[in-house]
Amino acid sequence: MSPSRVCPKCGAAPMIRVPDDPRRYASGNNIYTSRWTLIEKIPVIRYVCGQCGYVENWIDDPGDIEKIKKAFQ
């Protein structure tokens, strides 16, 4: 998705940002970088096109991207 938050599939704008809900217990769209649930949980933010329904997943915090690299490389 471009920084303009325009849908790459149909060109509609803006995309709808759907954040993770940290109050949910061990559910949601998360990446776990530890084998223990709820430790090192990195939220994945979803962007949904309100026109065609296209969905993309993004990590907002660049520091979290580094944690994922360390855990899975």
MODELLER restraints for C-alpha pairs under 7 A, 6 or more apart:
rsr = mdl.restraints
at = mdl.atoms
rsr.add(forms.Gaussian(group=physical.xy_distance, feature=features.Distance(at['CA:1:A'], at['CA:7:A']), mean=6.63, stdev=0.5))
rsr.add(forms.Gaussian(group=physical.xy_distance, feature=features.Distance(at['CA:1:A'], at['CA:8:A']), mean=6.04, stdev=0.5))
rsr.add(forms.Gaussian(group=physical.xy_distance, feature=features.Distance(at['CA:5:A'], at['CA:13:A']), mean=6.46, stdev=0.5))
rsr.add(forms.Gaussian(group=physical.xy_distance, feature=features.Distance(at['CA:5:A'], at['CA:14:A']), mean=5.49, stdev=0.5))
rsr.add(forms.Gaussian(group=physical.xy_distance, feature=features.Distance(at['CA:5:A'], at['CA:15:A']), mean=5.46, stdev=0.5))
rsr.add(forms.Gaussian(group=physical.xy_distance, feature=features.Distance(at['CA:6:A'], at['CA:12:A']), mean=5.72, stdev=0.5))
rsr.add(forms.Gaussian(group=physical.xy_distance, feature=features.Distance(at['CA:6:A'], at['CA:13:A']), mean=4.65, stdev=0.5))
rsr.add(forms.Gaussian(group=physical.xy_distance, feature=features.Distance(at['CA:6:A'], at['CA:14:A']), mean=5.56, stdev=0.5))
rsr.add(forms.Gaussian(group=physical.xy_distance, feature=features.Distance(at['CA:6:A'], at['CA:15:A']), mean=6.08, stdev=0.5))
rsr.add(forms.Gaussian(group=physical.xy_distance, feature=features.Distance(at['CA:7:A'], at['CA:13:A']), mean=6.29, stdev=0.5))
rsr.add(forms.Gaussian(group=physical.xy_distance, feature=features.Distance(at['CA:7:A'], at['CA:15:A']), mean=6.27, stdev=0.5))
rsr.add(forms.Gaussian(group=physical.xy_distance, feature=features.Distance(at['CA:7:A'], at['CA:49:A']), mean=6.06, stdev=0.5))
rsr.add(forms.Gaussian(group=physical.xy_distance, feature=features.Distance(at['CA:9:A'], at['CA:54:A']), mean=7.00, stdev=0.5))
rsr.add(forms.Gaussian(group=physical.xy_distance, feature=features.Distance(at['CA:10:A'], at['CA:52:A']), mean=6.85, stdev=0.5))
rsr.add(forms.Gaussian(group=physical.xy_distance, feature=features.Distance(at['CA:12:A'], at['CA:51:A']), mean=6.47, stdev=0.5))
rsr.add(forms.Gaussian(group=physical.xy_distance, feature=features.Distance(at['CA:15:A'], at['CA:47:A']), mean=5.87, stdev=0.5))
rsr.add(forms.Gaussian(group=physical.xy_distance, feature=features.Distance(at['CA:15:A'], at['CA:48:A']), mean=5.52, stdev=0.5))
rsr.add(forms.Gaussian(group=physical.xy_distance, feature=features.Distance(at['CA:15:A'], at['CA:49:A']), mean=4.78, stdev=0.5))
rsr.add(forms.Gaussian(group=physical.xy_distance, feature=features.Distance(at['CA:15:A'], at['CA:50:A']), mean=6.52, stdev=0.5))
rsr.add(forms.Gaussian(group=physical.xy_distance, feature=features.Distance(at['CA:16:A'], at['CA:47:A']), mean=5.33, stdev=0.5))
rsr.add(forms.Gaussian(group=physical.xy_distance, feature=features.Distance(at['CA:16:A'], at['CA:48:A']), mean=5.02, stdev=0.5))
rsr.add(forms.Gaussian(group=physical.xy_distance, feature=features.Distance(at['CA:16:A'], at['CA:49:A']), mean=6.12, stdev=0.5))
rsr.add(forms.Gaussian(group=physical.xy_distance, feature=features.Distance(at['CA:16:A'], at['CA:50:A']), mean=6.64, stdev=0.5))
rsr.add(forms.Gaussian(group=physical.xy_distance, feature=features.Distance(at['CA:17:A'], at['CA:46:A']), mean=5.96, stdev=0.5))
rsr.add(forms.Gaussian(group=physical.xy_distance, feature=features.Distance(at['CA:17:A'], at['CA:47:A']), mean=4.60, stdev=0.5))
rsr.add(forms.Gaussian(group=physical.xy_distance, feature=features.Distance(at['CA:17:A'], at['CA:48:A']), mean=6.61, stdev=0.5))
rsr.add(forms.Gaussian(group=physical.xy_distance, feature=features.Distance(at['CA:18:A'], at['CA:45:A']), mean=6.07, stdev=0.5))
rsr.add(forms.Gaussian(group=physical.xy_distance, feature=features.Distance(at['CA:18:A'], at['CA:46:A']), mean=5.02, stdev=0.5))
rsr.add(forms.Gaussian(group=physical.xy_distance, feature=features.Distance(at['CA:18:A'], at['CA:47:A']), mean=5.93, stdev=0.5))
rsr.add(forms.Gaussian(group=physical.xy_distance, feature=features.Distance(at['CA:19:A'], at['CA:45:A']), mean=4.97, stdev=0.5))
rsr.add(forms.Gaussian(group=physical.xy_distance, feature=features.Distance(at['CA:19:A'], at['CA:46:A']), mean=6.42, stdev=0.5))
rsr.add(forms.Gaussian(group=physical.xy_distance, feature=features.Distance(at['CA:20:A'], at['CA:28:A']), mean=6.47, stdev=0.5))
rsr.add(forms.Gaussian(group=physical.xy_distance, feature=features.Distance(at['CA:20:A'], at['CA:29:A']), mean=6.62, stdev=0.5))
rsr.add(forms.Gaussian(group=physical.xy_distance, feature=features.Distance(at['CA:20:A'], at['CA:43:A']), mean=5.89, stdev=0.5))
rsr.add(forms.Gaussian(group=physical.xy_distance, feature=features.Distance(at['CA:20:A'], at['CA:44:A']), mean=6.62, stdev=0.5))
rsr.add(forms.Gaussian(group=physical.xy_distance, feature=features.Distance(at['CA:20:A'], at['CA:45:A']), mean=6.09, stdev=0.5))
rsr.add(forms.Gaussian(group=physical.xy_distance, feature=features.Distance(at['CA:26:A'], at['CA:37:A']), mean=6.59, stdev=0.5))
rsr.add(forms.Gaussian(group=physical.xy_distance, feature=features.Distance(at['CA:26:A'], at['CA:38:A']), mean=6.19, stdev=0.5))
rsr.add(forms.Gaussian(group=physical.xy_distance, feature=features.Distance(at['CA:29:A'], at['CA:43:A']), mean=6.46, stdev=0.5))
rsr.add(forms.Gaussian(group=physical.xy_distance, feature=features.Distance(at['CA:29:A'], at['CA:44:A']), mean=5.49, stdev=0.5))
rsr.add(forms.Gaussian(group=physical.xy_distance, feature=features.Distance(at['CA:30:A'], at['CA:41:A']), mean=6.34, stdev=0.5))
rsr.add(forms.Gaussian(group=physical.xy_distance, feature=features.Distance(at['CA:30:A'], at['CA:42:A']), mean=5.53, stdev=0.5))
rsr.add(forms.Gaussian(group=physical.xy_distance, feature=features.Distance(at['CA:30:A'], at['CA:43:A']), mean=4.62, stdev=0.5))
rsr.add(forms.Gaussian(group=physical.xy_distance, feature=features.Distance(at['CA:30:A'], at['CA:44:A']), mean=5.28, stdev=0.5))
rsr.add(forms.Gaussian(group=physical.xy_distance, feature=features.Distance(at['CA:31:A'], at['CA:41:A']), mean=5.92, stdev=0.5))
rsr.add(forms.Gaussian(group=physical.xy_distance, feature=features.Distance(at['CA:31:A'], at['CA:42:A']), mean=5.11, stdev=0.5))
rsr.add(forms.Gaussian(group=physical.xy_distance, feature=features.Distance(at['CA:31:A'], at['CA:43:A']), mean=6.51, stdev=0.5))
rsr.add(forms.Gaussian(group=physical.xy_distance, feature=features.Distance(at['CA:32:A'], at['CA:40:A']), mean=5.90, stdev=0.5))
rsr.add(forms.Gaussian(group=physical.xy_distance, feature=features.Distance(at['CA:32:A'], at['CA:41:A']), mean=4.77, stdev=0.5))
rsr.add(forms.Gaussian(group=physical.xy_distance, feature=features.Distance(at['CA:32:A'], at['CA:42:A']), mean=6.24, stdev=0.5))
rsr.add(forms.Gaussian(group=physical.xy_distance, feature=features.Distance(at['CA:33:A'], at['CA:40:A']), mean=5.49, stdev=0.5))
rsr.add(forms.Gaussian(group=physical.xy_distance, feature=features.Distance(at['CA:33:A'], at['CA:41:A']), mean=6.63, stdev=0.5))
rsr.add(forms.Gaussian(group=physical.xy_distance, feature=features.Distance(at['CA:33:A'], at['CA:68:A']), mean=6.46, stdev=0.5))
rsr.add(forms.Gaussian(group=physical.xy_distance, feature=features.Distance(at['CA:33:A'], at['CA:71:A']), mean=5.58, stdev=0.5))
rsr.add(forms.Gaussian(group=physical.xy_distance, feature=features.Distance(at['CA:34:A'], at['CA:40:A']), mean=5.84, stdev=0.5))
rsr.add(forms.Gaussian(group=physical.xy_distance, feature=features.Distance(at['CA:42:A'], at['CA:64:A']), mean=6.58, stdev=0.5))
rsr.add(forms.Gaussian(group=physical.xy_distance, feature=features.Distance(at['CA:43:A'], at['CA:59:A']), mean=6.90, stdev=0.5))
rsr.add(forms.Gaussian(group=physical.xy_distance, feature=features.Distance(at['CA:44:A'], at['CA:57:A']), mean=6.14, stdev=0.5))
rsr.add(forms.Gaussian(group=physical.xy_distance, feature=features.Distance(at['CA:44:A'], at['CA:58:A']), mean=5.58, stdev=0.5))
rsr.add(forms.Gaussian(group=physical.xy_distance, feature=features.Distance(at['CA:44:A'], at['CA:59:A']), mean=5.18, stdev=0.5))
rsr.add(forms.Gaussian(group=physical.xy_distance, feature=features.Distance(at['CA:45:A'], at['CA:57:A']), mean=5.65, stdev=0.5))
rsr.add(forms.Gaussian(group=physical.xy_distance, feature=features.Distance(at['CA:45:A'], at['CA:58:A']), mean=5.12, stdev=0.5))
rsr.add(forms.Gaussian(group=physical.xy_distance, feature=features.Distance(at['CA:45:A'], at['CA:59:A']), mean=6.07, stdev=0.5))
rsr.add(forms.Gaussian(group=physical.xy_distance, feature=features.Distance(at['CA:46:A'], at['CA:55:A']), mean=6.74, stdev=0.5))
rsr.add(forms.Gaussian(group=physical.xy_distance, feature=features.Distance(at['CA:46:A'], at['CA:56:A']), mean=5.71, stdev=0.5))
rsr.add(forms.Gaussian(group=physical.xy_distance, feature=features.Distance(at['CA:46:A'], at['CA:57:A']), mean=4.56, stdev=0.5))
rsr.add(forms.Gaussian(group=physical.xy_distance, feature=features.Distance(at['CA:46:A'], at['CA:58:A']), mean=6.25, stdev=0.5))
rsr.add(forms.Gaussian(group=physical.xy_distance, feature=features.Distance(at['CA:47:A'], at['CA:55:A']), mean=5.60, stdev=0.5))
rsr.add(forms.Gaussian(group=physical.xy_distance, feature=features.Distance(at['CA:47:A'], at['CA:56:A']), mean=5.26, stdev=0.5))
rsr.add(forms.Gaussian(group=physical.xy_distance, feature=features.Distance(at['CA:47:A'], at['CA:57:A']), mean=6.39, stdev=0.5))
rsr.add(forms.Gaussian(group=physical.xy_distance, feature=features.Distance(at['CA:48:A'], at['CA:54:A']), mean=5.72, stdev=0.5))
rsr.add(forms.Gaussian(group=physical.xy_distance, feature=features.Distance(at['CA:48:A'], at['CA:55:A']), mean=4.55, stdev=0.5))
rsr.add(forms.Gaussian(group=physical.xy_distance, feature=features.Distance(at['CA:48:A'], at['CA:56:A']), mean=6.70, stdev=0.5))
rsr.add(forms.Gaussian(group=physical.xy_distance, feature=features.Distance(at['CA:49:A'], at['CA:55:A']), mean=6.53, stdev=0.5))
rsr.add(forms.Gaussian(group=physical.xy_distance, feature=features.Distance(at['CA:59:A'], at['CA:65:A']), mean=6.93, stdev=0.5))
